[in-house]
Amino acid sequence: MVALVNRLLCPGVAVASLVLCVLVYGHAVSGYYLALCVLVFLLSSRLLVDVDVFTPSTVQVLANASRTVIVGWAGVVGIVLFLGYAAGMDDHFHDQVILSWITVTPLLILASVKIARVALLRVSSARTAGRAAVIVGANYLGRVFAAQIRENPHLGVHVTGFFDDRSPERIGVSNGLIGKLADVPGYVKAHGVHCVYISLPMTAQLRVLRLMQELCDTTASVYFIPDYFAFDLIQAGFDNLAGMPVVAIRETPLYGLNAVVKRAMDLTLSAAVVALTSPVMLAIAIAIKLDSTGPVLFRQRRYGMDGSELVVLKFRTMRVCEDGDRIVQARPDDPRVTPLGAFLRRNSLDELPQFFNVLRGNMSVVGPRPHAIAHNEQYRRLIPGYMLRHKVRPGITGWAQINGFRGETRTVEEMRERVELDLDYLNNWSPLLDLWIIIRTFLSGWRSGRAY
């Protein structure tokens, strides 16, 4: 029930708000409005997925929730308005209805989140005393799991303690250590324990099997906590393949509906940018031809999604067009950079043609920045996990860029930090995170002191 409420609350409120506005203004909820309800529900279920109903209310939590709702709702509204305009269906809706709906919905969502949070915490507090649990394995994984349960009272689970064959001094746990593994079945029977969580490593397979056989004489539910921390995780989770359960350790976040939403956002924003900046791009192209000899566009081979090769388009800012086995990054006062090129690079105007890459489908607006093939081949040998950043389409801007990693990479350590941010983006991707990165990029004006 908890997961279902968290998933459906925001989309449900967005649709209910639309229906309410239609009825208040005396119109019928039929035809195009029904189609809009379906579209809003699908978009809200993705763009408002990060709104957490269950975190206890504090000033910081409420501030974060407000920002999450406003940014996510702006994304929903932006896509809806663009699709309505592009499909020529905006005349089928009433301006007063749509304007009222856009204004009142985020307020209703925040109020609903507050009410749901209070109601669910009250229900879960009554359940907590009746669902006792123990954790087998007082290791790091077990302690993290126990802390997560304590921080989420809505789960209705109370951890009574740990079982571990090691001494308290060795594992660093004194309070909460109940006994050894051999004591688990007797304790579960005597105290009516509902849940047993096993956090032992894979090397303890024989002990786990023996323990599970002994627990067959109890009514406790038994769960195994896989040691995700042993791996470099990218979108870890469970799945089902041909009836067989599988555990994903490294996976792209962009599949199924996620991929559809991501692509819709890319098409919406890139089409709008190309339409609005076409006069600017034409002026830049003419200025480049007048400023120096050479082509208007700079083309360079780079790695795209799944390591496939793509040709990135940029306005030419140098007197050379390097695309070989050895590429020298731009440096301060680089003599290769033209006077016009220096201006374009400082203001990121040279990046505008990459929106055509986005429209073609080999780049995204947000994602890890693509590197020249020569640099890829260099760093993939020096930085473990470097190629994992290619599990999604490369982006014009990204998590690393808004956190200060843009322009020249002077050392391997700087590249390693940039890659860590790229992998952090993959592991935490959501449509809302993309929207936040886009907003941060536009607020900063795409200017950088390191873009030479």
PyMOL commands that set and color helices and strands:
alter all, ss='L'
color gray80, all
select helices_A, chain A and resi 2-24+32-47+59-86+90-92+95-128+140-151+153-155+168-171+181-191+202-215+228-230+257-291+305-307+339-346+349-351+354-360+373-379+386-391+399-402+412-427+431-443
alter helices_A, ss='H'
color red, helices_A
select strands_A, chain A and resi 132-136+158-163+177-179+195-198+221-224+237-241+244-248+297-303+309-315+364-366+395-397
alter strands_A, ss='S'
color yellow, strands_A
deselect
rebuild
show_as cartoon
